[in-house]
Every structure is written in structure tokens, then in C-alpha cells.
Amino acid sequence: MAAPNSWVMVDANPSDQEGASRWVQADGDGSWSADFGVPGASDWEQNVLDILPGFDGSAFQEDEDWDGTWDNWHVPNPDFRADRQATRSGAGSGHQVPTSL
């Protein structure tokens, strides 16, 4: 959520390719979304990408006197492993996951 009708800078930062930025306006309720699958309106918004597991990004909103609120986001990239000889498998988070192979 953002301040109603305000502008938000949104960045997507993959680790293996150039990132992308979008300048989006919140609606009257403060809701907003950024579409990185199509180029934005400005020259610096032309990079497109699919948001994939492992991507990081941020959203930033400034107020009238240039103070701002910044929030980072991350798309998890779970790591699952299985061993046909074991009765359980492990996930990258260290949790045990019951499985059937």
C-alpha cells in the first residue's frame, strides 16, 4: 500500500541479468502494481523480465519533503533434495519433508 494517488519506484533485481525499474502510480486506495513483462513509459523503463524464484527487488515512495519509505522483497527459491534410500527428504530451509518416491 502507498499513499493514495502517489508514485512508487519499483525495482526488480535478478542476480544473473540486468534488472528493471518501473514508476507506477497508486490508485485512490493506495493499491499499485508493476508489470515488468512489458516496457514502461520512460526510456529508463525499457528492460523487461519475468519475475522468477531467487529475484530480489524494492519499492520506494517519497513524500513532499523527499523523506521516503523503502521496502525490499524477495521471491524464494526453495531447494529440495531427495534420496531414494532415505525415508525423508530435506528442504533448503532445514526442514524435513515426508516423501514417497
N, CA and C of each residue as an Amber inpcrd file, in Angstrom:
protein
   303
   0.8420000  -1.1750000   0.0000000   0.0000000   0.0000000   0.0000000
   0.8910000   1.2430000   0.0000000   0.4070000   2.2360000  -0.6280000
   1.0850000   3.5240000  -0.7060000   0.0680000   4.6120000  -0.3750000
   0.5340000   5.8230000  -0.2980000  -0.3950000   6.9340000  -0.1220000
  -1.2910000   7.0080000  -1.3600000  -2.5690000   7.2720000  -1.1960000
  -3.4660000   7.3280000  -2.3530000  -2.9480000   8.2640000  -3.4440000
  -3.0070000   7.7950000  -4.6760000  -2.6270000   8.5540000  -5.8720000
  -1.1630000   8.9730000  -5.9220000  -0.3200000   8.3810000  -5.0860000
   1.1040000   8.7230000  -5.0760000   1.8770000   7.8650000  -6.0790000
   3.1360000   8.2220000  -6.3040000   4.0050000   7.4860000  -7.2160000
   4.9670000   6.6200000  -6.4310000   5.2440000   5.4220000  -6.9570000
   6.1120000   4.4410000  -6.3180000   7.1520000   3.9830000  -7.3360000
   8.4390000   3.9500000  -6.9210000   9.5090000   3.4060000  -7.7520000
   9.6880000   1.9370000  -7.3720000   9.5670000   1.0420000  -8.3460000
   9.6670000  -0.3870000  -8.0940000  10.8150000  -0.9410000  -8.9260000
  11.7130000  -1.7000000  -8.2780000  12.8660000  -2.3030000  -8.9460000
  12.8150000  -3.8170000  -8.8000000  13.2340000  -4.5200000  -9.8540000
  13.4170000  -5.9700000  -9.8220000  14.8770000  -6.2390000 -10.1650000
  15.5480000  -7.0300000  -9.3250000  16.9870000  -7.2320000  -9.4540000
  17.3540000  -8.7060000  -9.5040000  17.3330000  -9.3140000 -10.6900000
  17.7990000 -10.6980000 -10.7910000  19.3130000 -10.7460000 -10.6190000
  19.8220000 -11.8660000 -10.1560000  21.2690000 -11.9690000  -9.9290000
  22.0420000 -12.2610000 -11.2080000  21.3730000 -12.7500000 -12.2500000
  22.0950000 -13.1990000 -13.4430000  21.8200000 -12.3850000 -14.7080000
  21.1240000 -11.2590000 -14.5870000  20.8420000 -10.4140000 -15.7450000
  20.5540000  -8.9960000 -15.2780000  20.4490000  -8.0760000 -16.2410000
  20.1710000  -6.6890000 -15.9020000  18.7770000  -6.5640000 -15.2990000
  18.6430000  -5.7460000 -14.2900000  17.3590000  -5.5420000 -13.6320000
  16.4420000  -4.6090000 -14.4070000  15.3130000  -4.3070000 -13.8110000
  14.3310000  -3.4310000 -14.4360000  13.6790000  -2.5640000 -13.3610000
  13.2250000  -1.3870000 -13.7750000  12.5530000  -0.4570000 -12.8670000
  11.2520000   0.0130000 -13.4950000  10.2950000   0.3260000 -12.6420000
   9.0270000   0.8900000 -13.0890000   8.6130000   2.0050000 -12.1340000
   8.0370000   3.0580000 -12.6810000   7.4870000   4.1820000 -11.9360000
   5.9800000   4.0380000 -12.0700000   5.2970000   3.6800000 -10.9880000
   3.8670000   3.3750000 -11.0520000   3.0910000   4.2770000 -10.1000000
   1.8460000   4.5460000 -10.4520000   1.0060000   5.3830000  -9.6000000
  -0.0110000   4.5300000  -8.8600000  -0.0920000   4.7720000  -7.5580000
  -1.0900000   4.0840000  -6.7380000  -2.4800000   4.6280000  -7.0750000
  -3.4810000   3.7970000  -6.8740000  -4.8530000   4.2630000  -7.1120000
  -5.3590000   5.0260000  -5.8870000  -6.6240000   5.3830000  -5.8930000
  -7.2190000   6.1640000  -4.8160000  -7.2200000   5.4680000  -3.4670000
  -7.0750000   4.1380000  -3.4680000  -6.9980000   3.3750000  -2.2210000
  -5.5620000   3.1210000  -1.7830000  -4.5770000   3.4990000  -2.6150000
  -3.1710000   3.2510000  -2.3060000  -2.6490000   1.9410000  -2.8680000
  -3.4640000   1.1970000  -3.6040000  -3.0150000  -0.0590000  -4.2190000
  -2.2490000   0.2490000  -5.5010000  -1.2340000  -0.5530000  -5.7980000
  -0.4550000  -0.3810000  -7.0100000   0.0980000  -1.7280000  -7.4530000
   0.4990000  -1.8060000  -8.6970000   1.1920000  -2.9920000  -9.2070000
   2.1500000  -2.5330000 -10.2950000   3.2040000  -3.3120000 -10.5100000
   4.2000000  -3.0060000 -11.5380000   4.2990000  -4.2100000 -12.4690000
   4.2240000  -3.9720000 -13.7630000   4.3140000  -5.0350000 -14.7630000
   5.6880000  -4.9750000 -15.4210000   6.5420000  -5.9500000 -15.1080000
   7.8770000  -5.9970000 -15.6890000   7.9120000  -6.7920000 -16.9910000
   6.7710000  -7.3020000 -17.4100000   6.6860000  -8.0850000 -18.6480000
   6.5310000  -7.2340000 -19.8930000   6.2910000  -5.9470000 -19.7200000
   6.1730000  -5.0050000 -20.8470000   7.0140000  -3.7760000 -20.5270000
   7.5450000  -3.0920000 -21.5420000   8.3230000  -1.8770000 -21.2720000
   7.4560000  -0.8130000 -20.6070000   8.1010000   0.0080000 -19.7900000
   7.4170000   1.1270000 -19.1750000   7.3780000   2.3220000 -20.1130000
   6.8250000   3.4240000 -19.6330000   6.6250000   4.6110000 -20.4670000
   7.9070000   5.4100000 -20.7040000   8.8440000   5.3980000 -19.7530000
  10.0670000   6.1990000 -19.8590000  11.2010000   5.4070000 -20.4890000
  12.1920000   6.1190000 -21.0130000  13.3490000   5.4770000 -21.6410000
  14.0560000   4.5070000 -20.6930000  14.1600000   4.8650000 -19.4110000
  14.8630000   4.0280000 -18.4380000  14.0110000   2.8490000 -17.9460000
  12.7840000   2.6980000 -18.4500000  11.8860000   1.6010000 -18.0570000
  11.7360000   0.5660000 -19.1690000  12.6730000   0.4470000 -20.0760000
  12.5130000  -0.4110000 -21.2510000  12.9000000  -1.8660000 -21.0160000
  13.6890000  -2.1790000 -19.9830000  14.0400000  -3.5760000 -19.7160000
  12.8010000  -4.3540000 -19.2920000  12.6400000  -5.5480000 -19.8500000
  11.5390000  -6.4270000 -19.4550000  12.1250000  -7.7080000 -18.8880000
  11.4070000  -8.3390000 -17.9860000  11.8340000  -9.6240000 -17.4320000
  10.6660000 -10.3110000 -16.7610000  10.7880000 -11.6050000 -16.6170000
   9.8330000 -12.4070000 -15.8570000  10.3590000 -12.5020000 -14.4340000
   9.5210000 -12.2420000 -13.4610000   9.9160000 -12.3890000 -12.0640000
   9.9880000 -13.8810000 -11.7600000  11.1600000 -14.3370000 -11.3430000
  11.4160000 -15.7560000 -11.1250000  11.9270000 -16.0080000  -9.7100000
  11.8910000 -17.2680000  -9.2640000  12.4450000 -17.5950000  -7.9470000
  13.8880000 -17.1100000  -7.8290000  14.2080000 -16.5310000  -6.6750000
  15.5370000 -16.0120000  -6.4190000  15.6880000 -14.5230000  -6.6990000
  14.7170000 -13.8900000  -7.3340000  14.7990000 -12.4590000  -7.6420000
  14.5910000 -11.6370000  -6.3710000  15.2680000 -10.4910000  -6.3180000
  15.0980000  -9.5020000  -5.2670000  14.5740000  -8.2260000  -5.8950000
  14.0950000  -7.3460000  -5.0710000  13.6550000  -6.0520000  -5.5700000
  13.3060000  -5.1290000  -4.4290000  12.7760000  -3.9700000  -4.7860000
  12.4140000  -2.9870000  -3.7850000  11.2980000  -2.0970000  -4.3130000
  10.6380000  -1.4370000  -3.3860000   9.6370000  -0.4240000  -3.7140000
   9.9320000   0.7780000  -2.8280000   9.8940000   1.9740000  -3.4220000
  10.2610000   3.1950000  -2.7230000   9.2380000   4.2840000  -3.0140000
   8.8190000   4.9640000  -1.9460000   7.8740000   6.0750000  -2.0900000
   8.4070000   7.2740000  -1.3180000   8.4560000   8.4360000  -1.9780000
   8.8930000   9.6680000  -1.3330000   7.6820000  10.5020000  -0.9360000
   7.8600000  11.3390000   0.0830000   6.8030000  12.2830000   0.4330000
   7.1840000  13.6770000  -0.0700000   6.4180000  14.6790000   0.3080000
   6.5920000  16.0280000  -0.2230000   7.9640000  16.6280000   0.0630000
   8.5630000  16.3070000   1.2180000   9.8750000  16.8820000   1.5430000
  11.0140000  15.8820000   1.3120000  10.7810000  14.8940000   0.4720000
  11.7660000  13.9200000  -0.0150000  12.1800000  12.8710000   1.0140000
  11.4680000  12.7800000   2.1490000  11.6560000  11.6210000   3.0150000
  11.0170000  10.4470000   2.2850000  11.4210000   9.2450000   2.6130000
  10.8430000   8.1360000   1.8810000  10.6870000   6.8790000   2.7090000
   9.8980000   5.9800000   2.1660000   9.7050000   4.6480000   2.7260000
  10.1890000   3.6470000   1.6900000  11.0120000   2.7180000   2.1130000
  11.6390000   1.7430000   1.2370000  11.3310000   0.3600000   1.7890000
  10.9380000  -0.5650000   0.9200000  10.7100000  -1.9360000   1.3570000
  11.3240000  -2.8760000   0.3270000  12.0750000  -3.8400000   0.7950000
  12.6760000  -4.8400000  -0.0830000  11.7810000  -6.0650000  -0.1670000
  11.8680000  -6.7770000  -1.3020000  11.1170000  -8.0180000  -1.4710000
  12.0330000  -9.0800000  -2.0580000  11.6640000 -10.3320000  -1.8710000
  12.4510000 -11.4610000  -2.3670000  11.4980000 -12.5900000  -2.7530000
  11.7300000 -13.1960000  -3.9120000  10.9590000 -14.3610000  -4.3270000
  11.7640000 -15.5920000  -3.9030000  11.2520000 -16.3990000  -2.9830000
  12.0090000 -17.5650000  -2.5110000  12.3640000 -18.5220000  -3.6500000
  13.4750000 -19.2000000  -3.4850000  13.9260000 -20.2180000  -4.4270000
  14.2340000 -21.4750000  -3.6130000  13.1970000 -22.2300000  -3.2660000
  13.4170000 -23.4000000  -2.4060000  14.3130000 -24.4420000  -3.0690000
  15.0660000 -25.1380000  -2.2260000  15.9870000 -26.1750000  -2.6790000
  15.5490000 -27.4890000  -2.0430000  14.9740000 -28.3720000  -2.8400000
  14.5200000 -29.6610000  -2.3310000  15.4560000 -30.7620000  -2.8130000
  15.7460000 -31.7080000  -1.9250000  16.5970000 -32.8510000  -2.2660000
  15.9140000 -34.1260000  -1.7950000  16.1100000 -35.1740000  -2.5490000
  15.5420000 -36.4670000  -2.1580000  16.5720000 -37.5590000  -2.3600000
  16.5130000 -38.5540000  -1.5030000  17.3970000 -39.7110000  -1.5810000
  16.5030000 -40.9450000  -1.6130000  16.6060000 -41.7170000  -2.6800000
  15.7420000 -42.9020000  -2.8230000  15.9380000 -43.8990000  -1.6850000
  17.0680000 -43.8560000  -1.0070000  17.3400000 -44.7830000   0.0890000
  16.8100000 -44.2680000   1.4330000  16.4990000 -43.0110000   1.5010000
  16.0400000 -42.4220000   2.7610000  14.5120000 -42.4270000   2.8240000
  13.9970000 -42.3410000   4.0230000  12.5460000 -42.2910000   4.1890000
  12.0380000 -40.8570000   4.2340000  12.9440000 -39.9050000   4.3160000
  12.5650000 -38.5000000   4.3540000  13.5040000 -37.7190000   3.4270000
  13.0490000 -36.5620000   3.0010000  13.9000000 -35.7030000   2.1940000
  14.0540000 -34.3650000   2.8930000  15.0590000 -33.6160000   2.4960000
  15.3160000 -32.3330000   3.1280000  15.0240000 -31.1820000   2.1950000
  14.6140000 -30.1020000   2.7940000  14.4120000 -28.8640000   2.0480000
  15.5150000 -27.9000000   2.4440000  15.8040000 -26.9360000   1.5820000
  16.8760000 -25.9870000   1.8210000  16.7200000 -25.2290000   3.1230000
  15.5290000 -25.1330000   3.6610000  15.3110000 -24.4080000   4.9050000
  15.7110000 -25.2230000   6.1330000  16.1280000 -26.4740000   5.9270000
  16.4960000 -27.3320000   7.0430000  15.3520000 -28.1530000   7.5830000
  14.1740000 -28.0310000   7.0200000  13.0160000 -28.7980000   7.4670000
  12.9990000 -30.1600000   6.7840000  12.4830000 -31.1380000   7.4780000
  12.2840000 -32.4590000   6.9100000  10.9010000 -32.5250000   6.2670000
  10.8320000 -33.0960000   5.0640000   9.5890000 -33.1850000   4.3330000
   9.3020000 -34.6580000   4.0380000   8.1980000 -35.2260000   4.5430000
   7.8770000 -36.6170000   4.2240000   7.6520000 -36.7590000   2.7170000
   8.1990000 -37.8250000   2.1230000   8.0480000 -38.0340000   0.6890000
   7.7930000 -39.4830000   0.3710000   7.3650000 -39.7000000  -0.8500000
   7.2170000 -41.0430000  -1.3790000   7.7750000 -41.0290000  -2.7990000
   8.8090000 -41.8210000  -3.0600000   9.4330000 -41.8720000  -4.3760000
   9.1100000 -43.1610000  -5.0780000
